[in-house]
Amino acid sequence: MNRTRSAALTAILAAGLALTACTPQGGDVPGKWGSTDPGEPNLIINANGSYSGSDGCNTMKGTGTISGNTIDLGTVAMTKKVCNGVDTWMSTAASGKVDGNVMTVYDSSGARIGTIDRDD
């Protein structure tokens, strides 16, 4: 009886590990970030690294690379409208790093340019 329970427990643990290995890469990165309020930056990041969003004025999209709690945005396609009174810091975003419900956003030189909160 003990051998049967031990074998069953081992099988359950092995199945759990196998399912964990199938979990999409990205951890905390995929999701909705920022605010959809007018003039506010936002990003929607999918588990495959594709994303879309806005710097509060211009729309942006692309496909990045997710690794753990970070995303490298890669080449960003963005419109180039002029909007008065909107801080367009997100237009220089190159990467992001998630810590809890906050993503810190960096430019291509690695300088911190801002943060956005999880919105999902």
MOCORNOR-V787508 format. One record per pair of residues at least 12 apart in sequence whose C-alpha atoms are under 10 Angstrom apart, sorted by the first residue. I is the first residue (numbers start at 1). GAP is how many residues later the second one is. Records with the same first field share a line. If there is no record, write none. Layout:
I=GAP ; GAP
This chain:
24=23 ; 24 ; 42
25=22 ; 23 ; 24 ; 40 ; 41 ; 42 ; 43 ; 44
26=19 ; 20 ; 21 ; 22 ; 23 ; 39 ; 40 ; 41 ; 42 ; 43 ; 44 ; 45
27=20 ; 39 ; 40 ; 41 ; 42 ; 43 ; 71
28=19 ; 38 ; 40 ; 41 ; 42 ; 69 ; 70 ; 71 ; 72 ; 73 ; 74 ; 75 ; 90
29=15 ; 16 ; 17 ; 18 ; 20 ; 37 ; 38 ; 39 ; 40 ; 41 ; 42 ; 67 ; 68 ; 69 ; 70 ; 71 ; 72 ; 73 ; 74 ; 89
30=13 ; 14 ; 15 ; 16 ; 17 ; 18 ; 19 ; 20 ; 21 ; 36 ; 39 ; 40 ; 41 ; 68 ; 88
31=12 ; 13 ; 14 ; 15 ; 16 ; 20 ; 87 ; 88 ; 89
32=12 ; 13 ; 14 ; 19 ; 20 ; 21 ; 84 ; 85 ; 86 ; 87 ; 88
33=12 ; 20 ; 68 ; 69 ; 70 ; 82 ; 83 ; 84 ; 85 ; 86 ; 87
34=19 ; 20 ; 21 ; 22 ; 68 ; 69 ; 81 ; 82 ; 83 ; 84 ; 85 ; 86
35=18 ; 19 ; 21 ; 81 ; 82 ; 83 ; 84
36=17 ; 18 ; 20 ; 83
37=19
38=16 ; 18 ; 19 ; 48
39=15 ; 16 ; 17 ; 18 ; 19 ; 44 ; 45 ; 46 ; 47 ; 48 ; 49
40=14 ; 15 ; 16 ; 17 ; 46 ; 47 ; 48 ; 50 ; 76
41=12 ; 13 ; 14 ; 15 ; 16 ; 17 ; 18 ; 45 ; 46 ; 47 ; 48 ; 49 ; 50 ; 74 ; 75
42=12 ; 13 ; 14 ; 17 ; 18 ; 48 ; 74 ; 75 ; 76 ; 77
43=12 ; 16 ; 17 ; 18 ; 47 ; 73 ; 75 ; 76
44=17 ; 74 ; 75 ; 76
45=16 ; 17 ; 18 ; 19 ; 21 ; 26 ; 28
46=17 ; 18 ; 20
47=18 ; 19
48=15 ; 16 ; 17 ; 18
49=13 ; 14 ; 15 ; 16 ; 17 ; 18 ; 22 ; 23 ; 24 ; 25
50=12 ; 13 ; 14 ; 15 ; 16 ; 23
51=12 ; 13 ; 22 ; 25
52=24 ; 25 ; 26
53=25 ; 37
54=24 ; 25 ; 34 ; 36 ; 37
55=23 ; 31 ; 32 ; 33 ; 34 ; 35 ; 36 ; 37 ; 38
56=27 ; 29 ; 30 ; 31 ; 32 ; 33 ; 34 ; 35
57=22 ; 23 ; 24 ; 25 ; 26 ; 27 ; 28 ; 29 ; 30 ; 31 ; 33 ; 34
58=20 ; 21 ; 22 ; 23 ; 24 ; 25 ; 30 ; 32 ; 33
59=18 ; 19 ; 20 ; 21 ; 22 ; 32
60=16 ; 17 ; 18 ; 19 ; 20 ; 30 ; 31
61=12 ; 14 ; 15 ; 16 ; 17 ; 18
62=12 ; 13 ; 14 ; 15 ; 16
63=12 ; 13 ; 14
64=12 ; 30 ; 31
65=30
66=29 ; 30 ; 31
67=30
68=29 ; 30
69=27 ; 28 ; 29 ; 30 ; 31 ; 34
70=25 ; 26 ; 27 ; 28 ; 29 ; 33 ; 34 ; 35
71=23 ; 24 ; 25 ; 26 ; 27 ; 32 ; 34
72=21 ; 22 ; 23 ; 24 ; 25 ; 34 ; 36
73=20 ; 21 ; 22 ; 23 ; 35
74=19 ; 20 ; 21 ; 34
75=19
76=15 ; 16 ; 17 ; 18
78=13
79=12
89=16 ; 17 ; 18 ; 24 ; 25
90=15 ; 16 ; 17 ; 23 ; 24 ; 25 ; 26
91=16
92=13 ; 14 ; 15 ; 16 ; 21
93=12 ; 13 ; 14 ; 15 ; 17 ; 18 ; 19 ; 20 ; 21
94=12 ; 13 ; 14 ; 15 ; 16 ; 17 ; 19
95=12 ; 13 ; 15 ; 16 ; 17
96=14 ; 16 ; 17 ; 18 ; 19 ; 20
97=18
98=17 ; 18 ; 19 ; 20
99=18
100=17 ; 18
101=15 ; 16 ; 17 ; 18 ; 19
102=13 ; 14 ; 15 ; 16 ; 17
103=12 ; 13 ; 14 ; 15
104=12 ; 13
